[in-house]
């Protein structure tokens, strides 16, 4: 990281940013071109989980190249100034990399879907066999993660 004074090295702070986030942006490479999408997610401390339809661009891209980059951010406040180039943003962000795999094992799929739901609700959920069959679960094993803050 170029600006070391902005780096977040405490994993507890990085995890808090993730847990407070509502959206994860997942970046992939589609035929040599970047492709990024916002997703609902779940985080268990070592993996990020996403649900998906069984088919579509995201699934096709991940089958060809499972290497991904992900991003979370929190805008804290807009920092205004008289001069345009002195405006800024107080923020916290997390960026990481990993390898995506499609989870086929039903108990692991139920666990991963539960992790996603726990991001947004304190309720426990039951997943029907029909929904399990028509829902893909993507698990990203995190290989690198960094945090940054400003303001």
C-alpha positions as CSV (number, residue, x, y, z in Angstrom):
1,X,0.0,0.0,0.0
2,X,1.5,3.3,-1.1
3,X,0.1,5.4,1.9
4,X,1.0,3.3,4.9
5,X,-0.5,5.7,7.3
6,X,-3.9,4.8,5.8
7,X,-3.5,1.1,6.1
8,X,-5.6,-0.9,8.5
9,X,-3.6,-3.8,9.8
10,X,-5.8,-4.9,12.7
11,X,-7.9,-7.9,11.4
12,X,-10.6,-7.1,14.0
13,X,-11.1,-3.7,12.4
14,X,-11.1,-5.2,8.9
15,X,-13.7,-7.8,10.0
16,X,-15.9,-5.1,11.5
17,X,-15.9,-3.2,8.2
18,X,-17.0,-6.4,6.4
19,X,-19.7,-7.1,9.0
20,X,-21.1,-3.6,8.8
21,X,-21.2,-3.7,5.0
22,X,-24.5,-4.3,3.1
23,X,-22.9,-5.1,-0.3
24,X,-19.8,-6.8,-1.6
25,X,-18.5,-6.0,-5.0
26,X,-17.0,-9.0,-6.7
27,X,-14.6,-8.5,-9.6
28,X,-13.8,-11.2,-12.2
29,X,-12.1,-11.4,-15.5
30,X,-14.3,-12.2,-18.5
31,X,-12.3,-13.0,-21.6
32,X,-9.6,-10.6,-20.6
33,X,-12.0,-7.8,-19.6
34,X,-12.9,-6.8,-16.1
35,X,-16.4,-7.6,-14.8
36,X,-17.6,-6.4,-11.4
37,X,-21.0,-6.9,-9.8
38,X,-22.6,-5.9,-6.4
39,X,-23.8,-8.9,-4.3
40,X,-25.4,-9.9,-1.1
41,X,-22.8,-11.9,0.9
42,X,-21.9,-13.7,4.1
43,X,-18.6,-13.8,5.8
44,X,-17.4,-16.5,8.3
45,X,-13.9,-15.3,9.1
46,X,-12.1,-17.2,6.3
47,X,-14.6,-17.3,3.5
48,X,-17.1,-15.1,1.7
49,X,-20.2,-16.7,0.4
50,X,-22.5,-15.6,-2.4
51,X,-25.7,-17.1,-3.8
52,X,-26.6,-17.2,-7.4
53,X,-28.8,-18.6,-10.1
54,X,-27.3,-21.8,-11.5
55,X,-26.7,-20.1,-14.9
56,X,-25.7,-16.7,-16.1
57,X,-22.7,-14.6,-16.8
58,X,-21.3,-14.7,-13.3
59,X,-21.4,-18.5,-13.2
60,X,-19.9,-18.8,-16.7
61,X,-17.0,-16.4,-15.9
62,X,-16.2,-18.2,-12.6
63,X,-16.2,-21.6,-14.2
64,X,-13.5,-20.3,-16.7
65,X,-11.5,-18.3,-14.1
66,X,-12.2,-18.7,-10.4
67,X,-9.7,-16.0,-9.3
68,X,-11.6,-13.0,-7.9
69,X,-11.1,-9.7,-6.2
70,X,-13.7,-8.4,-3.7
71,X,-14.3,-5.0,-2.1
72,X,-16.3,-3.6,0.8
73,X,-16.6,0.1,1.8
74,X,-18.1,2.5,4.2
75,X,-18.5,6.2,3.5
76,X,-18.2,8.0,6.7
77,X,-18.6,11.6,5.6
78,X,-17.9,14.0,2.7
79,X,-15.1,16.4,3.5
80,X,-15.8,19.8,1.9
81,X,-13.4,22.6,1.3
82,X,-13.3,25.9,-0.6
83,X,-11.0,24.5,-3.2
84,X,-12.3,21.7,-5.4
85,X,-9.1,19.7,-5.3
86,X,-9.2,19.8,-1.4
87,X,-12.5,17.9,-1.2
88,X,-12.3,14.3,0.0
89,X,-14.0,11.5,1.7
90,X,-13.6,10.0,5.1
91,X,-14.0,6.3,4.5
92,X,-13.0,2.7,5.4
93,X,-12.6,0.0,2.8
94,X,-11.5,-3.6,2.5
95,X,-10.1,-5.2,-0.6
96,X,-9.1,-8.8,-1.0
97,X,-8.5,-11.7,-3.4
98,X,-9.4,-15.3,-3.4
99,X,-10.5,-18.3,-5.3
100,X,-14.2,-19.1,-5.9
101,X,-15.6,-22.6,-5.8
102,X,-19.1,-23.8,-6.4
103,X,-20.4,-25.6,-3.3
104,X,-22.2,-28.9,-4.2
105,X,-22.3,-30.6,-0.8
106,X,-25.8,-30.0,0.6
107,X,-24.8,-29.6,4.4
108,X,-22.1,-27.2,3.4
109,X,-24.5,-25.3,1.1
110,X,-27.0,-25.0,3.9
111,X,-24.2,-23.7,6.2
112,X,-23.1,-21.1,3.6
113,X,-26.6,-19.9,2.9
114,X,-27.0,-19.5,6.7
115,X,-23.8,-17.4,6.8
116,X,-25.3,-15.2,4.1
117,X,-28.6,-14.8,5.9
118,X,-26.7,-14.1,9.2
119,X,-25.2,-11.0,7.5
120,X,-28.7,-9.5,7.3
121,X,-30.8,-11.1,10.0
122,X,-30.4,-12.7,13.5
123,X,-33.1,-15.2,12.6
124,X,-32.3,-18.8,11.8
125,X,-33.7,-20.1,8.4
126,X,-34.7,-23.4,6.9
127,X,-33.9,-23.9,3.2
128,X,-36.3,-26.1,1.2
129,X,-35.0,-28.9,-0.9
130,X,-36.5,-27.1,-4.0
131,X,-34.6,-23.8,-3.2
132,X,-31.3,-25.7,-2.5
133,X,-31.6,-27.4,-5.9
134,X,-32.2,-24.2,-7.8
135,X,-29.6,-22.0,-5.9
136,X,-25.9,-22.0,-6.5
137,X,-23.6,-21.2,-3.6
138,X,-20.2,-19.7,-4.3
139,X,-17.5,-19.9,-1.6
140,X,-14.5,-17.6,-1.9
141,X,-11.4,-18.7,0.1
142,X,-9.7,-15.5,1.0
143,X,-6.0,-15.5,0.1
144,X,-5.2,-11.8,0.6
145,X,-7.0,-9.0,2.4
146,X,-6.1,-5.4,3.2
147,X,-7.9,-2.5,4.8
148,X,-7.6,1.3,4.2
149,X,-9.1,4.3,6.0
150,X,-9.0,8.1,5.5
151,X,-10.4,10.9,7.7
